[in-house]
Amino acid sequence: MISNSRYWFLLILVVLVYVAGMFVTLLENDSAQFAVMAMRMVQENDFLSLFKGPEEYLDKPHMHYWLAALSFKIFGINEWAYRIPGILSTLFGAYSCYGLGRLLYNRATGKLAALMFMTAQTIMLSAIDVRTDAVLTGFTIFAIWHLVAYIEHRKIQSIILGAFGAGIAFSTKGQIAILVIGFPILCHLAYTRKWLSLINWRVLVALGIFAITITPMLYAYYHQFDLHPEKVIRGKDHRSGIFFIFWEQSFERLSGEGVGKNSSDYFFFFHTFLWVFLPWTILGIAAYWTRLKNLFQQKFRYDADTEFLTVGGITLIFIIISFAQFKLPHYLNITMPLFSILTASYLFKMFEKGNMSTKKIFLGVQYFILAMVYIAVLLLCFFVFKLQTTLSLVLLGALLMVIIFICLKKENYTLRIFTIGVCTSLLLNATLNLHFYPSLLKYQGGSNMAKIVAEENIPVDDIYKVSTMYTWALDFYNKKPVAVVSVQELKEKSDIWVYVTNDELLKLQEEGLTWDKRHVVDQFRITRLQAKFMDPAKRKNIVDKMYLVHIN
């Protein structure tokens, strides 16, 4: 369907967009927070304990932080080193999409699935705003691929690799990994009627490999929590880390206990899907609906030319996560490999047997999405934040010329649908990584204040804050968490710097504290954008200030 030369050309462009995002300043909250947590492991030489600021961290397991800490050990503490494990996990996930797509369908479907996965909007975002989901997604699809390979061919190396992948995924985010792997596998077993593959000595070997893989994480939890029942975590003592990860974690997420509640909307992930799988959303919905309809028409009778793994896995995962009281868009990342394989199979079937009218409709849809993205790019570059450098303009212009050439080229409709989809993702995310995020981060107070600290040679050991507000970006780029003190303790110190909000600055003044130097930066919660912020004329009315004052 697609030539190797075009495929590799598009793949290299996608990887270059990923690389461009590696050097962007870390975003608050999660990316900067997780980077600080990994940084502390390296600096304190304690790889068994997790801390979120001054608090013991009992939420997500250790694997993501261990991988980031390892990268820091090798490459030094910087933003691109933090992103390396996440990006490698994404590439690993893309290769696993290829492997599973080839296993379930054919090599061409696998190739399409890999590139669809890499260009899905939420996956592109996860490569720059790196959280635990990057590692989780990469290793869950790796595990599914090899466990399905075992079911089909009964090779011991397949089940060993599958168990290892499941262990890494579990050590990254806990029970959700087992659900994400287990649901598609159960759907595949139910559809193919190959239940006897579970009654085999190789399964016991797999359980052993899984147990060995998760042992380091369990030991770390045991060391930090089970050995210290006196610790109070979220208002409770006698917290067992091992019991938490095997039982309590998912129930806390579903109920909102401990992590809080942010949405009781059971359709949150349905409307969120509309943007997270862009530019493949409409194709993905059509693929899901067509497959489900065909399965019902066939009364779920086994057909060697189709599969139930993807659509069944997607359905069950959606149902489970929709009942959680705490929801975030990136929770859908774990479904992106399944959607990519399902959509790729639908597109390849359209290439082989689809009628011309259907192809024209989907080509029109892809043109429409491209047009919307093009308008968004123009707004981002010439209204929200105006382009400042000639290089950015040249790169953007070159990419637009490539897209125009592809749009005008007369070739197979299905190939154009796929190519235009990839180019749409490239256009949007190249603009985000090279222009929008660098401009947006000028309003992230902590990272910008850290630049001033470095330029002015301000000793990081002498910087304090008077509230328990998190300062992840300042902590990371200073390479030292900011210490918390009370206003009364400040009165007993001299020749120090204090990082404060406008209200806290007034409070210091009311307490009789004076300063002889002051640095000011803009501050806005950049991961929660508002329409007023995107309008340059209204932006200054909602942007706060952060101050670093020297008390002598």
Buried (B, 14 or more C-beta within 10 A) or exposed (E): BBEEEBBEBBBEBBBEBBBBBBEBBBBBBBBBBBBBBBBBBBBEEBBBBBBBBEEBBBBBBBBBBBBBBBBBEEEEBBBBBBBBBBBBBBBBBBBBBBBBBBBBBEEBBBBBBBBBBBBBBBBBBBBBBBBBBBBBBBBBBBBBBBBBBBBBEBEEEBBBBBBBBBBBBBBBBBBBBBBBBBBBBBBBBBBBEBEEBEEBEBBEBBEEBBEEBBEBBBBBBBBBBBEEEEBEBEEEEEBBBBBBBBEBBBEBBBBBBBBEEEBEEEEBBEEBBEEBBBBBBBBBBBBBEBBBEEBEEEEEEEEEEBBBBBBBBBBBBBEBBBEBBBBBBBBBBBBBBBBBBBBBBBBBBBBEEBEEEBBEEBBEBBBEBBEBBBEBBEEBBEEBBEBEEEEBEEBBEEBBEBBEEBBEEEEEBBBBBBBBBBBBBBBBBBBBBBBBBBBBBBBBBBBBBBEEBEEEEBEBEBBBBBBEEBBBBBBBBBBBBBEBBEBEEBBEEEEBBBBBBEEBBEBBEEEEBEBEEEBBBBBBBBEEEEEEBBEEEEBEEEBBEBBBBBBE
